[in-house]
Amino acid sequence: MRQTTTHEEQLDFLKKIEGQVRGIQKMIEEKRYCIDIITQIQSVMGALSKVEQDIFKKHVNGCVANSLKGKSETEREKKINEVIDLISKFCKAKS
């Protein structure tokens, strides 16, 4: 029972992020001031984090919630473990 969730609304954000990354490349090519480059990198990282959070929220509210409502105990356990593993990866990445 695999749920498909669309994330098409995230594509506009990702295209903007892509443009920001190209801008950073150009800044480096132009030997721009380090602090300005770092500021732009932080902006990209923040934007990617927002996309990640939105997709995760949609996954929990859609895919996970539907599995928890389903009849399959195995599927419920699988989704719960999936979320726990993902949160563990988040925590490791942040430290």
N, C-alpha and C positions, 0 to 999 in steps of 0.2 A: 504494500500500500504506500507507494511513493507519491507524495504531494508535490505538485509543481507550483512554484511561486515565481511570479514574474517580477523582475527588477528593472523594467524598462525606464521607470522614472529616474533611476540612478544613472542612466547613460548620459543625460545632460550634465550631471555633476562630474562624471568621469571624463567627459570631453573637455570641460573647463580645466580639470586637473591636468589633463594631457597638455593643454595649452600652457598651463603654468610651468610644467616640467620643461617644455620647449623653451620657455622664457628663461628658466634657470640655465639651460644649456647655452643660450645666447649670452646671458650675463657672464658666464665663465669664459666663453670665447672672447668676449669684449674685455676680459680682465677687470670686471667690476669689483667694487669694494666688498670684502669678505662678509661684513655684517649684513649688507643688503642681500647677498646670496643666501646667507643663513636664514634671514627673515623670510625669504620666499620659500625656502625648503620647509620651514616650520609651518607656513601657510598650507603647503601641499600636504604635509603630514596631518594637519588638523582636518583638512577636507577629506582625506582618505579615511580618517578615523570616523568622521560623520557618516560616510557611505557605509563603512563597516557596521556601525551601530544601527543604522537604518535597516540594513539587510538582516542583521541578527534579530532585531525587534520583530521584523516581519516573519522571520523563521519561527520564532517562539510563539507569536500570536496566531500564525497560520499552521505550519507543518507540525509543530510540537503540540499545540492545543488540539488539533484534529486527532493526532495519535493518542492523546490522553483520553479523548472522548470515545475512542474506538473500543472494540471488543477484545482486541488482541493484547494480552498481557505482555507477550514477547515484544511487540511493536512499541508499547509504552516504555518498557525497560530500555529498549534500544534507543529511543529518543531521549530519555532522561540521561542515559550514559553519554550520548552524543553531546548534549549540552554541558554536562559536567566536564567532559574532556576538552571541549572548546574553551570553557571558562578557565580551565587549568592552563591551556596554551596562552590565553590572554595574560594571565598572571605571570607566567614565566617570561613572556615577551616584555612586560613592563618592568621587570626587575633587572 
